């Protein structure tokens, strides 16, 4: 119903709706949907934790190698005590690559200025691969690329971790 579904298409889309023009980067990948948010993007952290615990417990049975978390909430505590961060760390320790969105808090809504320390949890998990959005300006060169204004930037709140780890195209 949103970013996670879009990312799933980028990963494993077969191109059928575009007559083969837009194929995912890994069209042979097998996806397992663990829906934790409702149609409005709302939900409970406990449901996200339960889904990650399911992925850890079923890693071998279902062949789970990568977990995408296109979600997040504000950081309320240090990574060392945040239950969502801790379950992400357990997933990584179990051999799952955990990819997390950085968040959409790159602009201060009151001033319109670029803001920092907007990375959301669990994007502040030290072992997560946290992904921010880049703006490519519609050109083939990377010389004019920049962080999309809406994309959260580090450092992380409380811990000061350097995040995001990578950027992916998110705005023309």
Secondary structure by P-SEA (a helix, b strand, c coil): ccaaaaaaaaccccccccccccccccccbbbbbbccccccccccaaaaaaaaaaaaaaccccccccccccccccccccccccaaaaaaaaaaaaccbbbbbcccccccccccccccccccccccccccbbbbbbbccccccccccccccccccccccccccccccccccccc
